[in-house]
Amino acid sequence: MPPRRLIVLDVLRGFFILYVIILHGFTGVVYGNHAEALEKLPLWLIIVFAPFLLLSTWAPVFVVISGIAQAYVLSGLVFQKDPSKPLSLRNFFGGALVTSLFLYMLSFMNMALFHHPMDYAGKFRYTFVTGALHNGAWLPFDFHLVFYNDALGMIAINGLLVTVMLYLLWKLNCLQRTRRAAMILGLTTAFIFLLSPFLHSRLDPLFFTALDERRIGLALFLKLFVGVGFSTFPYAAYGMIGMILGLFLAKHKEAKWLRHTGYDVATAMIVSGVVLTIMTGFEPKDVIHHPYPFNMQLIVLGTILLTCIWLILRLEYCTEEQRARRAKRTLWLRRFGLLALTIFCCESVFSMLLSIGYRKLFGYGDFFPKNPLHIIFFISLNVLFWSVVLKNWEKIDFKYSIEWWISRIAGMVRGRPSVRLQADAILYQPCVPIRTTVTPCVAKADI
């Protein structure tokens, strides 16, 4: 059967990049990402923005999304491939390798130029472009920032790890056996979590020493595994969980397993994490320091898994009529999802420019007003700005966006063109099979 795009992935990407716009506008622009400011938030602000504070721990959801997408696409290649025409390494690794390299280079550029200011390695640091907008003057380039593990670097490394893991499962004849593959991936997840504290305790000091001594090669090597931010250990575990969900979607079955076993595992993670948090304590400022402690990892991964399963059952395992209606209702959100990467890289600069114009218009000088009406109006202005940009950009299929460049280059390398940015087909006809790719279609399930 010809394939179709997974609505659930566009909805997840859209929701969380919209959340990034809101969160970064609040913490990065209004409060400047100062941890001290977060500790002194007034009660009314904590109440109003409590859901966003909770979701601020969910950055690894993009790794889960990447794991789902990779497992869905690559296992689909295996399931549908003609046995007389075996898959080549180019088919399997080409697109993932190009995308990961592109994202990793983009990560360095983002941390050098565009990321919001942050407290890192004992000092509050500013990137080159966004820092100039914050301070009204150009600042010296901060060498340390490019060694921070941001979300782009996390997604890049995990994309390769997921592809390698899928290849191994295929060669071990486990890819077609969904539950066996899920067991292996679950054990791998647990191993990553258990190994992470040991690796950080041993390698983090070496990483910081290498930074202080300007031993660039060693610091870059260690950054692939540990360091500050979204390091491979433990965040590779999120990609393994995404792979499990992607394999079930590719086999278009196992709805009962997802509903029962999946929900049970997610609930057990959340309960365990909450109990550990009660025992060890929690402070609001902890949500901006990575990697999170083990108790928070359990809560974050558990809530992400619970949400993903619920959305998959709602958006993919349903009748064709229900799927079409839900796709139409989520059109605005899915539009954000198509350009999540471009928005992530650019939102800090445009948000700061909007902030400067806003402060000049209302006469607030160098500091953004902490009045709730101003904050809500400014964040709404950010969302409106991107809504207008995306609505007009879709008329030319988002040409020259970061996603557009990645799709073109990856398509040439793997020998398979991509239609991921054909706005009319993806946004307005998501239930129509896509005939230019080879990914499988998720059929209706017995729920």
N, C-alpha and C positions, 0 to 999 in steps of 0.2 A: 504493500500500500504506500502511495506517495506520502511524504512527511509533511508536517506542519510545525509551526513555531510554538514553543511552550509559552502560554500566556502567563503562567505563574512567575517565570523568570523576569519578564518585563515589568510585571506588577511589583515584584520585590525590589528590582533595581530602581524603579520609579519612586516607590515609597521612600526608600532609604536615601536616595540622592536628594529628594525633596527635604527629607529630614536633615541632611547635611547642610543644605542651604539655610534652613531655619536655625539649627544648632550653632553653626559657625557664625551666622549673623549675630546671634545672642552672645555666645561666649567669646568669639574672636574679635568682633567689631565693637559691640556695646561694652563688654567687660575686658577686652584685650587679652583674654586667656590667662589672666593672673589668678593663681590658685588662692591667694589671699582674698581676692574679691569674691570668689566662690564661697569662702568660709563665712563671709559677712552678708550673704544674700538676705534681704528682708523676707519675712514669713510669706507675705502675699505673693512674692515672686517664686518662692519654692512651691507654693500650692499651685499656681498657674502653670508652671513649667515642669511639674513633677514627672509627667509622662515622658518628656523629652530628656530629663535627667536619667531616667531608667533606660531609655533607648540609646543614650550616649555611649553605652558599653557595647553596642552592637556592631561596631565597625567590622568585626570578622565575618559578618553575614555575607560580605562580598566574596569571601573565600568559599563559603558554603555554596553561593550561587555559581561561582566558577567551577566548583567540583560537580555540581548537578549538571551544568551545561557540558563539561568535558565528558563525563560518563555517558550522558545521553547521546551525544554526537558520535563518540568513538566506539561505544558498544554497538550503536546502530550500524556503523560500518562493518563490524564483525558479524552481526546477526544477518545482514542483508547481502553480504559479499558472496559472489559466485565462487564456490570452492575451487574451481579450475583457474581462478585468477586471484592468487593470494595477495593480501595487503602488503604494500611496500612500507619501508620505514618512512619514506617521504609522506605517504598518505597519513600515517599514524602520528608522526612527530613534527611534520613541516609547519603546520599552522600554529601549534602550541609553542614551538621554539621561536618563531618570528614574533608572536604576540608577547611572549615572556621577555625577550630581549628588548623589544620596543618599550614595554611597560617599565622595565628596570632602568633604562636610560631616562625615561620620563620621570621616574621617581627621583633621580638625582637632580633633574631640572626643577621639579616641583619644590624639593627641599632647599635648593639654592636660591630660587627666585620668588616663588608664589605662596608657600605655606604661611598660614597665620603664625604670629609670634608664639613662642612656647618656652617653658622652663625645661632646660635640657643640660645635663652634665654640669650641674651646679651653677648655672647662669641663665638669665632670661635672654633669649636670642631672637633676632629678627632676620627673616629672609631679605634678599636684596630689594626686590620690587615692592612687595607688600610692606616690608619694614620702612621703606621710604615714604609710602603713603601714610603709615601710622605716625611717623615722626616728622614729616614735612621736610625731610632732607635725606640725601643719600648716605647710607651707612657702609662701613667697611664690610667686605664679604666675610661671612662667618664660616670658616673651614669645617667646624664640627658638625654643622647642620646636615651636610650631605651624607653623614654616617648614621643618621637616624633612620630607623626602619619605619617608613610610612606605609599607608595602606596600599599604595601602588606597588612598592617593593614586595609587600606581603603577597599580593595577588600574583605578581610575576613569578616568584619562586614556587608558590603553591601550584600554579598552572603546570609547571614542568614536573613537579613531584606527582601530581595527580595523573599526568599522562604516563609517566614511568610506571606508576602503580597499576594503571589499567593495562599496560603492555604486559607486565608480569602476570597479572591475573589471567589475561588471555592465553599466554604461553603455558601457564599451569592448568589450563582448561577449567578455570573457575569462573570466568566471566559469564558463561551461559548458566551457571548455577547460582542464582541470585542470592539465596540464603547463605550458601557457603561463602560467597564473596563478602556478604555483609558481616559474617562472623570474623573473617580475616581482617576486614577494615575496622571493625569494632575493637578488636585486640590491638591493632596498630594505633588506633586513637588512644587507648589506655596506655600503651607503651610510650607514646610521645609525651603525654601528660606526666607520667612517672619519671621519665628521663630529663625533662626540662629543668627542674630545680637543680639537679646535679650539674648539668651543663652550664647553667648560668653562674652557679657558685664557683665553678672552676675556670670558665672562659671569659666571663665579664671583666674580671680584673686585668686579664691579658689584653682584652679589647681596649680598655681605657688607657692602659699603659702604652699601647701601640699608638693610640691617638695623641697622647701627650708627647711622645717621642717622634711623632710624624713618620711612623713606619707605615706608610700608606698601604702597601701590599698586604701586610699581615692584618691590618684593620679591616680592609675590604674582604679578606677571606673569612675572618671571624664574623663579620656582619652578615654573612650568608646563613649563619646558624643562631647567633645570640645577639647581644647588644640591647640597646634601649628602643622601645617602641614595639611594633608588631613583628617580632622576630619569628624566624621559622619554627623554633621551639618556644612556645607550645602551639603556635597558631596553625601549623600544618595539620593538626588534629581536626580542625574545622573542615578542611578540604576532604578528609577521609569520610566524614559524616555526609558531606554533600555528594560524594561518589555513591554512597549507599542509596540515597534518594534518586539520583540520576539513573542508576541501574534498574531500579523498580519501574521508573517511568519508561525506560527504553523497552522493557519487557511487557509494558502495558498490562500489568496484572498486580497481584499482591495487595489490593486495597485493604483487605481484612488484616493483613500483617501490619501495614502502615498504621491502621486505626488502632489496633490493639497493642502489639509489641512496640511499635514506634512511640505511641503515646505513653506507654508504661516506662520506657527507657528515659524519655524526656522528663516525665514527672519525677522519676527517681533522682535524676541529676539535680533538678530544681530543689527538691526537698533536702537532699544532702547538702547542697550549697547553702541553703538558708540556715540549716542547723549549724554548719561550720561558721557561718557569718555571725550568728548569735553568740557562739562560743568565743570567737576571736575579735569581734567588733568591726565597725565600719565607719568611715568618714567620707562625706560627699566629695572631697577633693581627690579621693582615690580613683575616681572614674577617669581622670585625665592622665594617670600614670600607667605605663605599660612595660612589660606584660603584667596582666592582673594576677593577683594571688589565686591559688588553686580553688578556693571557695567561690570566688567570683567567676572563674572560668566555668565551673559547673553550672552556675546560674545562667550565665550568658549563653553557653552552648545549649543548655536544656530549653531555655525560652525560645531560642532561634529554631531549634529542632521542632518544638511544639507548634510554632507559628508556620513553619514551612510545610509540615505535614497537613495542617488544617487547610492551608491555601491550596496545596496540591489536590486534596480531596474535593475542595470546592470548585477549583478552576479546570482541572484536567480529568478527573474521574466523575463525569457527569454526562447528561444527555447533550446531544449536539445543540438543541435549542437553548438549554441552560448556558452552555459554553458561549454561544453567540451573544446572548443577552449580557452575560458578565464581561465579555470582552468589550462590548459597547459601553458599558457603564464605567469601565476602567480606562477608557481611551486617553483621557487627559494625563492620568498617572503613567500609562505605558509610554506616552510621548517623552516624558522625562527619562524613563528607563532606557530608551534607545540611545540617548546621548549622556549617560551617567558619567562616563569617563571625561568627556570634554567639560562638563559642568564642574566636576570635581577639581580639575586643574585650573579652571578660570574663575570660579565663584569668589575666591578671596579677593582678587583684584577688583572685580566689578562691585562686590559688596562694599569694599573700602571707598571706591569712587562714589557710589551712591551715598555712603555715610558722609563723605566730605561735602557733597552738594546739599545733603539734608541739614547738616550742622550750619552751613553758611546761610541757607534759606531761613532757618529759624533762629539764627544768631547765637549758637551755642559754643562757638570757638573751637578749642582743641579736644573737648571731651563730649562724648555722646550723652544726652540727658537720660537719667535713670527713671524717668517717669514712665509708668506702664503703658499709657496711651502712645507715647512716642515709640517705645520699643515694639509694641504690637504693630503699629502702623509701618514702621521701618522694615520689619521682617516681612510683612505683607507686600511691601513694595519690592523687596527682593524676589519673592515668589512670582509676582506679576511680571517683573522684568523678564525672567527666564521663560515664563509662559508665552509671552509675546514673541520672544526670540525663537523659541522652538516651533511655534505655530507657523511662523514665516519661513523658517529654515526647512521645514518639511516639504515645502513646495519644490525644492531642488534636491530632495532626498538627502538632506544633511551633508551636502558636498563640502569637502575640505575640513570636516570635523576630524578629531583624532580617531574616532571609530572608523571613519571613511578611509583614512590612510592605512590603518591596521588591516581592514578588510581587504583592501586592494593588494597590499604586499603579501599578506598571508595566503590569499587566494592564488596568487601567482606561484608561490613556493609549493603549496600542497597540491596544485593542479586541480582545485575545485573552487569555482567562483562562489561568492557569498551574496545573498540577497537580504542581509540583515538590516540594511538601511533603505530598502524600497518602501517608502512611507505608505503608499497606497495599499500595497499588499500586506504589510506587517501591521499597520494600525487599523485599517478599515476592513480587511478581509483575513483576519488571523485564523479562521477556521477552514480556509481553503488550502489544500495541500500545496507545498512548495516543490516544484519539479526540478529545480536546478541544484538541489543538494541531495544528500543520500541519508539524511537522518530519518529515523522511523517515526511513525505517528502513534500517539497515545490514544488507544481506543477507549470506548466506554467501559466502565467497570461495574461489577455487581454490588453496588452499595445502595 
